[in-house]
Structures are given as C-alpha cells and as structure tokens.
C-alpha cells in the first residue's frame, strides 16, 4: 500500500541510511503521487525535465535533489544494506553482516545456516534476510540499484587491515584511553573478527 511504499523510501533516504537531505517525506509523497517513483530504485531514474513541472520544484530545488541522489552513490556498503530495508536488519547488524560477507552478491547467495554464523544474526534475522532475497521484486530492485552505481561491496580501504585474528574472542572495553577513543578500539576489534560486549560475563575473553 502507498503508506508502506512511501515509508520504505523515507527510510532509504534517511540520515543513517543513504542520507539524501533534499528528499524529505513531503517530496517523496509528491513524487509517488505524480507516478514518478514506485520503489527506491526509481529515485535513481529521475530526470530534471520530469521534476521541473511539479509544484514547489524550482530549478535550484531540482538540482539539489538530483545532486543529493548522485552523491548517495558514494555511501558505503553497510549503510546501503541498512537502507534497503530488510526487516530486523538494523544499523549495527548491517555493519556486522557487511564486514562478514564483503559484498551484496555473497549475501544474496548465503543460506540461513551461513547467515547464523554472523555475529548478531539469530534465527529471526537469518530467516528475514533469506525471505527478502527470495522475493523476485526485491532482487530486481537490488539489481537496478547495482546498475545505477551504488556501493554493493566493501571498498579496498575498508578491507585494509581486516583479519580474523580475534575471531571467537569477546572484549569488554572500560575506562578512558590516551591514544585511541573507545569507538576506535571497538572498530579495530571488529575489523579483526572480534566481538564487543557491554558487560563482563562468562563469555568475556579480555577486558581492555
């Protein structure tokens, strides 16, 4: 239904997802009602001549909107994965999945059993991902987004320094540090296959 479709597009363009500032809820609704967009992939097919006749769409507004859409093609893979709106896949989970599978093609091929080996992916999330990619329409949208140049794989820069040295280890970070922030340390742990936890338990390997 229309509210669901518009809601999916609003999630897609939101700050933590594709971060397209020039596409607010009202503009998305206007584009949908004008028959210009029916799904998130349609946003990347918009043309200046289609937008200029619309109400409140002066040339500057149209240019800003199209520039924002174009700039979103540089948004990293983990945010694209969050943006496409797989049920139960939040911002943090998308990041974990992206770092484990490295690219969208590998994720689309993954079985539920393989998905369960990813940190923070339980049975509900694994089933949700498998179901999402089993739907023909979703696969077609993903393919269109890929052709439009969105980031569907981790960059060389992101892959640099990535290892499995800490796989199977759980870390709890506490206190303050001189050379690195806590977020930087957490990032280093995750890049090397380790898991961060907020509290000490029987599963804790190290306290930093």
Phi, psi and omega in degrees: 000161186305311181301324179292316181297314180296319178300319178296320180291323178296320176296316183302319185269357186296165189302317182278353178257249183276347174055054177261091186304322187285356180249086178273177182302318181296319181293318178299316179298319179297316179295321180293313181296332179278357178079015182273334179224133177239348177202175186295330181292330181298335180301327183276000177255359183296140180240152182304317183293338176282328188273324185303324180289346184287153180297141179063021180246076175284170185301320181296316179298317180296315179299317179298317181297311181293324177293322178296319178295316180297317181296330182294345179292348179264356180297132185296159187309315185297329178282327174297317180298319176293321186293327186291349167082042174286127183303136179076355179265097180275184184301312182292316180297320178299320179296316180296316181295314181302319182288336181275318185265339177074329181206163185292323181300317180295322179294319181294332180273343188295140176274167177301321180297318179293321180295325181294344178279354180271135180303137179075002177257109177259190185298319182296314181292318180301315179295322181295317179295313180299318180295317181305312183279353175276346181274121185305317182299319179296317179297322179294319178296315179299318179296319178295318179297321178298316180294333179279356172097017176290158183281106182250019177205156175295142179285165177301322180297318180292327182283339179298134178077007178273125179221177175249021184304326185255014182300134180087356180258140178244131184243143170242123181258131182220148176088193180242158186227150184278317189266336182223152173279165179298322179296322178296319179294318178299320180296318179297318179298313181294322180296335181254020171089000180277170180240138176263142177227150182275347182214154181283136177211185179296343181271352182293129177267316182216147171249127181251000000 
